């Protein structure tokens, strides 16, 4: 008997005219290891979400022969992370299953070990690279021990070694009677399976054994695309060394936030005009950091980046790089910021969209919300290519694309290089690296290989001096957003302060005691004493006096406005001296003391709150609440729901701030958010962020809801 029976399945996205899935029928047996393949937009991810119960069919049915746990790893890994701490995220599902504490800890350790993230267990999930985030998403689903596991392009961002370890686990998982459904374009992933279901435009065109599928050259070519040419690196090096230098790194170092370990260190390389260079290395090696430094999104801690102007960059996460409502508008965004309009604008957008296999006439008015992950990636590439920069950077440009689209994107990069552009792209794919003129490999933030200098060629003397790039316009806003994410996510500090040695519940009690006293005391002298207590508490929490004073100064203008209202409306004591007496204003000693007490109370409360959150990151905050509320479980009050709500808030607020950062990144790269003078200009600079952020907020809320459901929260 089939475990899953899909019959005449049809699904139409809201606002779409053509069904994403149209009349699909197939069966999945218990213990199957099945690959679902097809071109981008063929309906693979839609079927995955229908089977997982996240979508309801427009027509047809999906029936399970028995009640089973279905786990799904999403295509966009950031959408699946619930907690700001790596270990807590993996343990979220087992906690929802009400497993014993020892079992939860065992599963958390085992699953993090499987995806090679055990060493990051206590780290913030915001500190992970995109590839590491994908590993964490896999770990969170593994932890619920699903009988049916669905992976939606879930190894696309992983390096070969990480993919291999995941494949080994999936083999083990399947051998023990579990069912695996892998949505994929990866030929290696398909070879692991026993059965293939192939889709085209929402319909099944093949349903059978993997061995038979792989014997069919036509099917295989559709999956992998044509083979890329292997470039002789020695011959390429000989030619490149004679070319003009167009871009370079000179002893560049960079660290993220309070992290003592450099994200990249002593990076030195020069790119030649008209060259195609692959940047390779394992997940988390520093590839994306190098590209963001090169594009001006990050400022080096030391060293120099040299070029005639800032390069363009196609970001790794394409979902973050697309924010307009319609496809053509998104591609046109950067050109409009440059003042391009009319027929020239339309022509350049058409050329860019056609170049990434998104025909302008077919896609120009297509809502981006209805586009597949692969189509969104190609759209993001078009938005960068249309800028026509001399140096172009691409972060994992083929991730999530089908074989034909990968081939076309790589050939496009070659055409750009042949036309005189300098192209640098990151990749985990060996054939894509072999296709480049040059390969630069990084590991642990340092360059470990550069094929340009592996041979005994004497480079030509440089005939052009490059400028040292200064700060890109808009980076100030980006830095503020990054700092907000760091502070909201509770990333660990270098030093531990006295209050942090207390159990989280005791920290809560101490904070509440000081805070309540600050608010409760009315006497001016008592309030002054509590201000001193608040300052001492702040120092013991590691919140410096400099930051304390900075925060007080920031709120002082607002407090002065409140003070004016208090002087006008607060009643005076009978018989006291009147310093100033006007028709609408009366200043007396009691009023002045009241206003001064309000200022001191606000400063004391502000310092107390700031110090508490500095010393109590997310993990400790949740743990403290859990311990303090535990007695309520005795009287059957569902404390667990409150804890989950708090965890979601801790995740969602920084997620939105991070999303704002992603939108700012894209807009900065496309020429928006330039240098603004005056408050009105700064307000205008924020306007382009509002609608995209609202749209992304709704999307992220829906994604987070799906992530919670798929992790067995009821």
C-alpha positions as CSV (number, residue, x, y, z in Angstrom):
1,X,0.0,0.0,0.0
2,X,1.3,3.5,-0.9
3,X,2.3,5.8,1.9
4,X,1.4,8.9,-0.1
5,X,-1.2,9.0,-2.9
6,X,-1.4,12.1,-5.0
7,X,-4.4,12.2,-7.3
8,X,-5.3,14.8,-10.0
9,X,-3.5,17.5,-8.0
10,X,-3.9,21.1,-9.1
11,X,-2.8,24.4,-7.5
12,X,-3.1,28.0,-8.6
13,X,-1.3,30.7,-6.8
14,X,-3.5,33.8,-5.8
15,X,-3.4,36.3,-8.6
16,X,-1.9,33.8,-11.1
17,X,-3.8,32.6,-14.2
18,X,-1.8,29.5,-15.1
19,X,-1.7,26.6,-12.6
20,X,1.6,25.9,-10.9
21,X,0.6,22.3,-10.6
22,X,-1.8,20.9,-13.1
23,X,-3.4,17.4,-12.9
24,X,-0.5,15.7,-11.2
25,X,-0.8,12.1,-10.0
26,X,1.8,9.8,-8.4
27,X,2.4,7.5,-5.5
28,X,5.2,7.4,-2.9
29,X,5.8,4.0,-1.2
30,X,6.9,3.7,2.4
31,X,10.7,3.7,2.5
32,X,11.0,5.4,-1.0
33,X,14.0,7.7,-1.7
34,X,12.5,9.9,-4.5
35,X,13.9,12.8,-6.5
36,X,11.5,15.4,-7.9
37,X,13.2,17.2,-10.8
38,X,12.3,19.7,-13.4
39,X,13.2,23.2,-14.7
40,X,12.7,26.3,-12.6
41,X,9.0,27.1,-12.3
42,X,7.9,23.5,-13.2
43,X,6.0,23.2,-9.9
44,X,8.4,21.1,-7.7
45,X,8.4,23.4,-4.6
46,X,4.7,23.8,-4.9
47,X,4.2,20.0,-4.7
48,X,6.5,19.8,-1.8
49,X,4.5,22.4,0.2
50,X,1.3,20.6,-0.8
51,X,2.5,17.3,0.6
52,X,3.8,19.0,3.7
53,X,0.4,20.5,4.4
54,X,1.5,24.1,4.0
55,X,-0.8,24.6,0.9
56,X,-4.3,23.3,0.3
57,X,-4.9,21.9,-3.2
58,X,-7.1,23.9,-5.6
59,X,-8.3,20.6,-6.9
60,X,-7.4,16.9,-6.4
61,X,-6.2,15.2,-3.2
62,X,-3.2,14.0,-1.2
63,X,-3.8,11.0,1.0
64,X,-1.6,9.3,3.6
65,X,-2.1,5.7,4.4
66,X,-1.2,6.2,8.0
67,X,-0.5,9.2,10.3
68,X,3.2,10.2,9.9
69,X,5.4,13.2,10.8
70,X,6.3,15.1,7.6
71,X,9.4,17.4,7.8
72,X,10.4,19.9,5.2
73,X,13.6,21.8,4.7
74,X,12.8,25.1,2.9
75,X,14.5,26.4,-0.2
76,X,15.4,29.7,1.6
77,X,17.1,28.7,4.9
78,X,16.7,32.0,6.7
79,X,12.9,31.5,6.6
80,X,13.2,28.3,8.7
81,X,15.2,29.5,11.7
82,X,13.1,30.0,14.8
83,X,15.6,30.8,17.5
84,X,18.5,33.3,17.6
85,X,20.8,30.6,19.2
86,X,21.9,27.6,17.2
87,X,21.3,24.8,19.8
88,X,17.9,26.3,20.8
89,X,16.8,26.3,17.2
90,X,17.6,22.6,16.7
91,X,15.9,21.7,20.0
92,X,12.6,23.6,19.1
93,X,11.0,20.7,17.3
94,X,11.8,18.0,20.0
95,X,10.5,20.4,22.7
96,X,7.2,20.7,20.8
97,X,7.0,16.9,20.8
98,X,7.2,17.0,24.6
99,X,10.3,14.7,24.7
100,X,12.2,14.2,28.0
101,X,15.0,16.8,28.5
102,X,17.7,14.2,28.1
103,X,16.3,13.1,24.7
104,X,16.0,16.7,23.5
105,X,19.7,17.3,24.4
106,X,20.8,14.0,22.8
107,X,18.9,14.8,19.5
108,X,20.2,18.4,19.5
109,X,23.8,17.2,19.8
110,X,23.4,14.4,17.3
111,X,21.7,16.5,14.6
112,X,24.2,19.4,14.9
113,X,27.0,16.9,14.6
114,X,25.5,15.5,11.5
115,X,25.5,18.9,9.8
116,X,28.9,19.8,11.3
117,X,27.6,22.7,13.4
118,X,28.2,21.2,16.9
119,X,31.1,23.7,17.4
120,X,28.6,26.5,16.8
121,X,26.0,25.2,19.3
122,X,26.1,28.2,21.6
123,X,26.6,30.8,18.7
124,X,24.0,33.2,17.4
125,X,22.2,32.0,14.4
126,X,22.8,35.5,12.9
127,X,26.6,34.9,12.9
128,X,26.3,31.9,10.5
129,X,27.0,32.1,6.8
130,X,24.2,31.4,4.4
131,X,25.6,27.9,3.8
132,X,25.8,27.3,7.6
133,X,22.3,28.6,8.0
134,X,21.1,26.0,5.5
135,X,22.8,23.3,7.6
136,X,21.0,24.6,10.7
137,X,17.7,24.4,8.9
138,X,18.4,20.8,8.0
139,X,19.4,20.1,11.6
140,X,16.1,21.5,12.9
141,X,14.0,19.2,10.8
142,X,16.2,16.1,11.5
143,X,15.6,16.7,15.2
144,X,11.8,15.9,14.9
145,X,12.7,12.5,13.4
146,X,10.3,12.8,10.5
147,X,8.9,9.7,8.9
148,X,8.7,11.6,5.6
149,X,11.5,14.1,4.9
150,X,11.2,16.7,2.1
151,X,14.2,18.7,1.1
152,X,13.6,21.6,-1.3
153,X,16.9,22.3,-2.9
154,X,18.4,22.0,0.6
155,X,22.0,21.3,-0.4
156,X,22.2,24.1,-3.0
157,X,24.3,26.4,-0.8
158,X,26.6,23.7,0.6
159,X,30.1,22.9,-0.3
160,X,30.9,19.4,-1.7
161,X,32.2,18.0,1.6
162,X,29.0,19.2,3.4
163,X,26.8,17.8,0.6
164,X,28.5,14.5,0.9
165,X,27.9,14.3,4.7
166,X,24.2,15.1,4.2
167,X,23.9,12.4,1.4
168,X,25.5,9.9,3.8
169,X,23.0,10.7,6.5
170,X,20.0,10.6,4.0
171,X,21.2,7.1,3.0
172,X,21.3,6.0,6.6
173,X,17.9,7.6,7.3
174,X,16.3,5.9,4.3
175,X,17.8,2.5,5.2
176,X,16.0,2.6,8.5
177,X,12.6,2.7,6.7
178,X,12.1,6.5,6.4
179,X,10.9,8.1,3.3
180,X,12.9,10.9,1.6
181,X,11.6,13.2,-1.1
182,X,14.4,15.4,-2.5
183,X,13.4,18.4,-4.7
184,X,16.7,19.0,-6.6
185,X,18.6,20.0,-9.7
186,X,21.8,18.3,-8.4
187,X,22.8,15.3,-10.5
188,X,24.7,13.9,-7.5
189,X,21.5,14.1,-5.3
190,X,19.5,12.4,-8.0
191,X,22.0,9.5,-8.2
192,X,21.4,8.9,-4.5
193,X,17.7,8.2,-5.1
194,X,15.8,5.1,-6.2
195,X,12.9,6.9,-8.0
196,X,12.5,10.0,-10.1
197,X,9.4,12.1,-10.7
198,X,10.1,14.7,-13.4
199,X,7.9,17.7,-14.0
200,X,7.5,20.2,-16.9
201,X,5.1,23.2,-16.7
202,X,3.2,21.7,-13.7
203,X,2.8,18.2,-15.3
204,X,4.5,14.9,-14.7
205,X,6.4,13.7,-17.8
206,X,8.4,10.9,-16.1
207,X,7.7,8.7,-13.1
208,X,10.0,5.7,-12.7
209,X,13.3,4.2,-11.6
210,X,16.3,6.5,-11.2
211,X,18.5,4.0,-13.2
212,X,16.2,4.3,-16.2
213,X,16.0,8.1,-15.9
214,X,19.8,8.4,-15.9
215,X,20.1,6.1,-19.0
216,X,18.0,8.6,-21.0
217,X,20.4,11.2,-22.5
218,X,17.6,13.7,-23.2
219,X,16.4,13.6,-19.6
220,X,19.9,13.8,-18.3
221,X,20.8,16.8,-20.5
222,X,17.7,18.6,-19.2
223,X,18.8,18.0,-15.6
224,X,22.5,18.8,-15.9
225,X,22.6,21.1,-18.9
226,X,25.4,21.1,-21.5
227,X,29.0,20.5,-20.2
228,X,31.1,23.5,-19.5
229,X,34.5,23.9,-21.1
230,X,37.5,23.2,-18.9
231,X,39.9,26.1,-19.2
232,X,43.6,25.4,-19.2
233,X,44.6,27.5,-16.1
234,X,48.3,27.7,-17.2
235,X,47.5,29.1,-20.6
236,X,44.9,31.5,-19.1
237,X,47.5,32.7,-16.5
238,X,50.0,33.5,-19.3
239,X,47.5,35.7,-21.0
240,X,46.0,37.3,-17.9
241,X,49.4,38.5,-16.6
242,X,49.8,40.6,-19.7
243,X,46.4,42.3,-19.2
244,X,45.6,45.6,-17.4
245,X,44.7,45.4,-13.7
246,X,41.1,46.7,-13.0
247,X,40.6,45.8,-9.4
248,X,42.6,44.7,-6.3
249,X,42.8,43.9,-2.6
250,X,45.9,45.0,-0.7
251,X,46.4,43.4,2.8
252,X,42.7,43.5,3.7
253,X,41.5,42.4,7.1
254,X,37.9,42.5,8.4
255,X,36.1,41.3,11.6
256,X,32.4,41.2,12.3
257,X,31.3,43.1,15.3
258,X,32.8,41.9,18.6
259,X,34.2,38.7,17.0
260,X,37.9,38.4,17.9
261,X,38.5,36.1,14.9
262,X,38.9,37.8,11.6
263,X,36.3,36.9,9.0
264,X,39.0,37.6,6.3
265,X,42.7,38.2,6.9
266,X,45.5,39.4,4.7
267,X,43.6,39.2,1.5
268,X,45.8,40.1,-1.5
269,X,44.8,39.7,-5.2
270,X,44.5,41.7,-8.4
271,X,41.9,41.1,-11.1
272,X,42.6,41.6,-14.7
273,X,40.4,43.4,-17.2
274,X,38.4,40.9,-19.3
275,X,39.0,38.0,-16.9
276,X,36.6,35.4,-15.5
277,X,37.6,34.4,-11.9
278,X,36.1,31.8,-9.6
279,X,36.2,32.3,-5.9
280,X,36.0,28.9,-4.1
281,X,36.1,27.5,-0.6
282,X,33.9,25.7,2.0
283,X,30.8,27.3,3.5
284,X,31.8,30.0,6.0
285,X,35.3,30.4,4.5
286,X,34.8,34.1,3.9
287,X,33.7,34.2,0.2
288,X,30.6,36.4,0.7
289,X,32.6,38.7,3.0
290,X,35.2,39.2,0.4
291,X,32.6,40.1,-2.2
292,X,30.8,42.5,0.1
293,X,34.1,44.2,0.9
294,X,34.8,44.4,-2.8
295,X,31.5,46.0,-3.6
296,X,31.8,48.6,-0.8
297,X,29.0,47.1,1.5
298,X,31.7,46.5,4.2
299,X,34.5,48.7,5.2
300,X,37.9,47.0,5.8
301,X,39.4,47.2,9.3
302,X,42.7,47.6,7.6
303,X,44.1,47.4,4.1
304,X,43.0,48.9,0.8
305,X,40.5,48.1,-2.0
306,X,41.5,49.6,-5.3
307,X,39.4,50.2,-8.4
308,X,38.3,53.0,-10.7
309,X,34.8,52.8,-9.1
310,X,32.7,50.5,-6.9
311,X,31.8,47.2,-8.6
312,X,28.3,45.8,-8.8
313,X,27.3,42.7,-6.8
314,X,24.6,40.1,-7.3
315,X,23.8,39.0,-3.7
316,X,23.8,35.3,-2.7
317,X,20.2,35.3,-1.4
318,X,18.1,36.3,-4.4
319,X,14.9,36.6,-2.4
320,X,16.4,39.5,-0.5
321,X,17.6,41.2,-3.6
322,X,14.2,41.5,-5.3
323,X,11.7,43.9,-3.8
324,X,9.6,45.6,-6.5
325,X,6.1,44.3,-7.4
326,X,6.7,43.5,-11.0
327,X,9.7,41.9,-12.7
328,X,10.7,44.6,-15.2
329,X,10.3,47.3,-12.5
330,X,12.8,45.5,-10.3
331,X,15.4,45.3,-13.1
332,X,14.9,49.0,-13.9
333,X,15.3,50.2,-10.4
334,X,19.1,50.9,-10.6
335,X,18.9,52.6,-14.0
336,X,16.1,54.9,-12.8
337,X,18.3,56.0,-9.9
338,X,20.9,56.9,-12.5
339,X,18.3,59.0,-14.4
340,X,17.9,56.7,-17.3
341,X,14.3,56.8,-18.7
342,X,12.2,56.3,-21.8
343,X,13.1,54.0,-24.7
344,X,16.7,53.7,-23.5
345,X,15.4,52.4,-20.1
346,X,13.1,49.9,-21.7
347,X,15.8,48.7,-24.2
348,X,18.4,48.1,-21.5
349,X,15.9,46.3,-19.2
350,X,14.9,44.1,-22.1
351,X,18.5,43.2,-23.0
352,X,19.3,42.3,-19.4
353,X,16.1,40.2,-18.9
354,X,16.6,38.4,-22.2
355,X,20.2,37.7,-21.3
356,X,19.2,35.7,-18.2
357,X,16.5,33.7,-20.0
358,X,13.6,35.8,-18.7
359,X,12.1,37.0,-22.0
360,X,11.0,40.6,-21.5
361,X,7.6,40.3,-23.3
362,X,6.7,37.3,-21.2
363,X,8.0,38.4,-17.8
364,X,7.9,42.2,-17.7
365,X,4.5,42.4,-16.0
366,X,4.8,39.2,-14.0
367,X,4.4,39.7,-10.2
368,X,7.6,38.7,-8.5
369,X,5.5,37.0,-5.8
370,X,4.5,34.3,-8.3
371,X,8.0,33.6,-9.6
372,X,9.9,30.5,-8.6
373,X,13.2,30.5,-6.6
374,X,15.2,30.0,-9.8
375,X,13.3,32.7,-11.7
376,X,13.9,35.1,-8.8
377,X,17.7,34.4,-8.9
378,X,17.8,35.1,-12.6
379,X,15.8,38.3,-12.0
380,X,18.3,39.4,-9.4
381,X,21.2,38.8,-11.8
382,X,19.4,40.9,-14.5
383,X,19.1,43.8,-11.9
384,X,22.9,43.9,-11.6
385,X,23.9,43.1,-15.2
386,X,21.7,46.0,-16.4
387,X,24.0,48.5,-14.5
388,X,26.8,47.7,-17.0
389,X,29.7,48.2,-14.5
390,X,33.3,47.5,-15.5
391,X,33.8,45.1,-12.6
392,X,30.9,42.7,-11.8
393,X,30.7,40.4,-8.8
394,X,28.3,37.4,-8.4
395,X,27.8,35.5,-5.1
396,X,26.7,31.9,-5.9
397,X,25.0,33.0,-9.2
398,X,23.8,29.5,-10.2
399,X,22.5,28.2,-6.8
400,X,19.0,26.8,-7.1
401,X,19.0,26.9,-10.9
402,X,18.2,24.0,-13.2
403,X,21.0,22.6,-15.4
404,X,20.1,24.5,-18.5
405,X,19.8,27.8,-16.6
406,X,23.2,27.2,-14.9
407,X,24.8,26.6,-18.2
408,X,23.2,29.8,-19.6
409,X,24.3,31.9,-16.6
410,X,27.9,30.6,-16.8
411,X,28.0,31.4,-20.6
412,X,26.6,34.8,-19.8
413,X,29.5,35.4,-17.3
414,X,31.9,34.4,-20.0
415,X,30.3,36.8,-22.6
416,X,30.6,39.6,-20.0
417,X,34.3,38.8,-19.5
418,X,34.9,38.5,-23.3
419,X,33.3,42.0,-23.8
420,X,36.0,43.5,-21.4
421,X,34.2,43.2,-18.1
422,X,36.1,42.0,-15.0
423,X,34.0,39.2,-13.5
424,X,34.4,37.5,-10.1
425,X,32.0,34.9,-8.9
426,X,31.8,32.5,-5.9
427,X,30.9,28.8,-6.4
428,X,30.9,25.4,-4.8
429,X,30.7,23.7,-8.2
430,X,33.9,22.1,-9.5
431,X,32.9,22.4,-13.2
432,X,32.0,26.0,-12.7
433,X,35.4,26.7,-11.2
434,X,37.1,24.8,-14.0
435,X,35.2,27.1,-16.5
436,X,37.0,30.2,-15.1
437,X,40.3,31.6,-16.3
438,X,41.5,31.7,-12.8
439,X,40.5,30.2,-9.4
440,X,41.1,31.8,-6.0
441,X,40.4,29.5,-3.1
442,X,39.8,30.7,0.5
443,X,39.7,28.8,3.8
444,X,39.2,30.2,7.3
445,X,39.3,33.7,5.8
446,X,42.6,33.4,4.0
447,X,43.6,32.7,0.4
448,X,45.1,29.2,0.2
449,X,45.3,28.9,-3.6
450,X,45.5,31.3,-6.6
451,X,46.1,29.6,-10.0
452,X,47.4,32.9,-11.5
453,X,50.6,32.6,-9.5
454,X,51.1,28.8,-9.6
455,X,53.4,29.1,-12.7
456,X,56.7,30.7,-13.3
457,X,55.4,33.6,-15.5
458,X,56.8,37.1,-15.1
459,X,53.9,39.6,-14.9
460,X,53.9,42.6,-17.2
461,X,54.7,46.0,-15.5
462,X,51.5,47.7,-14.4
463,X,50.6,50.7,-16.7
464,X,47.7,52.0,-14.7
465,X,47.4,53.1,-11.1
466,X,44.0,52.4,-9.4
467,X,42.3,54.6,-6.9
468,X,41.7,53.5,-3.3
469,X,38.0,53.2,-2.9
470,X,36.4,55.3,-0.1
471,X,33.2,54.6,1.7
472,X,30.2,53.9,-0.5
473,X,27.2,56.2,0.0
474,X,24.5,54.6,2.2
475,X,27.0,52.4,4.1
476,X,26.4,54.5,7.2
477,X,22.7,53.3,7.3
478,X,23.8,49.8,6.7
479,X,26.3,49.9,9.6
480,X,23.6,51.1,11.9
481,X,21.3,48.2,10.9
482,X,24.2,45.7,11.3
483,X,24.8,47.1,14.8
484,X,21.1,46.8,15.6
485,X,21.1,43.1,14.5
486,X,24.2,42.4,16.6
487,X,22.6,44.0,19.7
488,X,19.2,42.4,19.2
489,X,20.6,39.0,18.5
490,X,22.6,38.8,21.7
491,X,25.9,37.8,20.1
492,X,28.4,37.0,22.9
493,X,30.7,39.7,24.2
494,X,34.5,39.2,24.7
495,X,34.4,39.7,28.5
496,X,32.0,38.4,31.2
497,X,30.9,40.9,33.8
498,X,29.8,40.2,37.5
499,X,26.0,40.2,36.9
500,X,26.4,37.6,34.1
501,X,27.7,35.0,36.6
502,X,24.2,35.0,38.2
503,X,21.6,32.5,37.0
504,X,19.2,34.2,34.5
505,X,16.3,34.0,36.9
506,X,18.3,35.8,39.6
507,X,19.2,38.5,37.0
508,X,15.5,39.0,36.4
509,X,14.9,39.4,40.1
510,X,17.7,41.9,40.5
511,X,16.6,43.9,37.5
512,X,13.0,44.0,38.6
513,X,13.9,45.0,42.1
514,X,16.0,48.0,40.9
515,X,13.5,48.9,38.2
516,X,10.4,48.8,40.5
517,X,12.2,51.0,43.1
518,X,13.2,53.5,40.4
519,X,9.5,53.8,39.4
520,X,8.1,53.6,42.9
521,X,10.1,56.1,44.8
522,X,8.7,59.6,44.9
523,X,11.1,61.4,47.1
524,X,13.7,63.5,45.2
525,X,16.6,62.2,47.3
526,X,15.5,58.5,47.0
527,X,15.3,58.9,43.2
528,X,18.8,60.4,43.2
529,X,20.0,57.3,45.2
530,X,18.4,55.0,42.7
531,X,20.1,56.8,39.9
532,X,23.4,56.0,41.6
533,X,22.3,52.3,42.0
534,X,21.3,52.2,38.4
535,X,24.8,53.5,37.4
536,X,26.5,50.9,39.6
537,X,24.2,48.1,38.2
538,X,25.1,49.2,34.6
539,X,28.8,49.0,35.3
540,X,28.4,45.5,36.9
541,X,26.5,44.5,33.7
542,X,29.3,45.8,31.5
543,X,27.3,48.7,30.2
544,X,29.9,51.5,30.1
545,X,29.3,55.0,31.4
546,X,30.1,56.4,28.0
547,X,27.2,54.4,26.5
548,X,25.0,55.3,29.4
549,X,25.6,59.1,28.9
550,X,25.2,58.7,25.1
551,X,21.7,57.1,25.6
552,X,20.8,59.8,28.1
553,X,21.8,62.6,25.7
554,X,19.8,60.9,22.8
555,X,16.6,61.0,24.8
556,X,17.2,64.4,26.4
557,X,15.5,66.5,23.7
558,X,12.3,64.5,24.1
559,X,12.5,64.8,27.9
560,X,12.8,68.6,27.7
561,X,9.6,68.7,25.6
562,X,7.9,66.7,28.3
563,X,9.3,69.0,30.9
564,X,7.7,72.0,29.3
565,X,4.3,70.3,29.4
566,X,4.9,69.4,33.0
567,X,5.7,73.0,33.9
568,X,2.5,74.1,32.2
569,X,0.1,71.5,33.5
570,X,1.5,70.2,36.8
571,X,-0.2,71.9,39.8
572,X,1.8,74.1,42.1
573,X,1.8,73.8,45.9
574,X,-0.2,76.5,47.6
575,X,1.7,79.4,49.1
576,X,5.1,78.6,47.5
577,X,7.3,81.1,45.7
578,X,6.5,81.9,42.0
579,X,9.7,82.3,40.0
580,X,7.9,82.9,36.7
581,X,4.2,83.7,36.3
582,X,2.6,84.1,32.9
583,X,-0.9,83.5,31.7
584,X,-0.1,79.9,30.6
585,X,3.2,79.2,32.5
586,X,3.9,79.1,36.2
587,X,7.3,78.0,37.5
588,X,7.6,77.2,41.2
589,X,10.1,75.2,43.4
590,X,7.8,72.1,43.6
591,X,7.4,72.1,39.8
592,X,11.1,72.3,39.2
593,X,11.8,69.5,41.6
594,X,9.0,67.4,40.0
595,X,10.6,67.9,36.5
596,X,14.1,67.2,37.8
597,X,12.8,64.0,39.5
598,X,11.2,62.9,36.2
599,X,14.5,63.4,34.4
600,X,16.5,61.5,37.0
601,X,13.9,58.7,37.1
602,X,14.0,58.4,33.3
603,X,17.7,58.3,33.2
604,X,17.8,55.6,36.0
605,X,15.2,53.5,34.3
606,X,16.9,53.9,30.9
607,X,20.3,52.7,32.3
608,X,18.7,49.9,34.2
609,X,16.8,48.5,31.1
610,X,19.9,48.9,28.8
611,X,22.2,47.2,31.2
612,X,19.8,44.3,31.7
613,X,19.5,43.5,28.0
614,X,23.2,43.9,27.5
615,X,24.0,41.3,30.2
616,X,21.0,39.0,29.3
617,X,21.0,37.8,25.7
618,X,18.1,35.8,24.2
619,X,19.1,32.4,25.6
620,X,19.4,33.7,29.2
621,X,16.3,35.8,28.9
622,X,14.2,32.8,27.8
623,X,15.7,30.6,30.4
624,X,15.1,33.2,33.2
625,X,11.4,33.5,32.2
626,X,11.0,29.7,32.0
627,X,12.4,29.2,35.6
628,X,10.4,32.1,37.1
629,X,7.1,30.9,35.5
630,X,7.7,27.2,36.2
631,X,5.4,27.3,39.4
632,X,2.5,28.2,37.1
633,X,2.7,24.9,35.4
634,X,1.5,23.3,38.6
635,X,-1.8,25.0,38.2
636,X,-2.0,24.0,34.5
637,X,-1.2,27.4,33.0
638,X,0.4,26.8,29.5
639,X,3.7,28.5,30.1
640,X,5.2,26.8,27.1
641,X,3.1,29.0,24.8
642,X,4.4,32.2,26.3
643,X,8.0,31.0,26.0
644,X,7.4,30.2,22.3
645,X,5.9,33.6,21.7
646,X,8.9,35.2,23.3
647,X,11.3,33.1,21.2
648,X,9.4,34.1,18.1
649,X,9.6,37.8,19.0
650,X,13.3,37.5,19.7
651,X,13.7,35.9,16.3
652,X,11.3,38.1,14.3
653,X,12.4,41.5,15.4
654,X,16.1,41.0,14.4
655,X,14.8,39.2,11.3
656,X,13.0,42.3,10.2
657,X,16.0,44.5,11.0
658,X,18.1,42.1,9.0
659,X,15.6,42.2,6.2
660,X,15.8,46.0,6.2
661,X,19.6,45.6,5.9
662,X,19.1,43.3,2.9
663,X,16.9,45.9,1.2
664,X,19.4,48.6,2.0
665,X,22.2,46.5,0.5
666,X,20.3,46.0,-2.7
667,X,19.3,49.6,-3.0
668,X,22.8,50.8,-2.2
669,X,24.2,48.5,-4.9
670,X,21.7,49.9,-7.4
671,X,22.5,53.5,-6.7
672,X,19.8,54.5,-4.1
673,X,20.3,55.9,-0.6
674,X,23.1,58.2,-1.7
675,X,24.6,60.9,0.5
676,X,21.9,63.0,2.0
677,X,22.2,66.5,3.5
678,X,19.7,67.7,6.1
679,X,16.9,66.0,7.9
680,X,14.4,66.2,5.0
681,X,16.9,64.5,2.7
682,X,17.4,61.7,5.2
683,X,13.7,61.2,5.6
684,X,13.4,61.0,1.8
685,X,16.2,58.4,1.7
686,X,14.1,56.2,4.0
687,X,10.9,56.3,1.8
688,X,12.1,53.7,-0.8
689,X,12.5,51.2,2.1
690,X,9.0,51.5,3.5
691,X,6.9,49.5,0.9
692,X,9.5,46.8,0.3
693,X,9.9,46.3,4.1
694,X,6.1,46.0,4.6
695,X,6.0,43.4,1.8
696,X,8.9,41.5,3.2
697,X,7.5,41.7,6.7
698,X,4.3,39.9,5.5
699,X,6.4,37.4,3.6
700,X,8.7,36.7,6.6
701,X,5.7,36.4,8.9
702,X,4.1,33.8,6.6
703,X,7.4,31.9,6.3
704,X,7.9,31.9,10.1
705,X,4.4,30.6,10.5
706,X,5.1,27.8,8.1
707,X,8.4,27.0,9.9
708,X,6.7,26.7,13.2
709,X,4.0,24.5,11.8
710,X,6.5,22.2,10.1
711,X,8.3,21.8,13.5
712,X,5.3,20.3,15.1
713,X,4.1,23.3,17.1
714,X,0.4,22.8,17.9
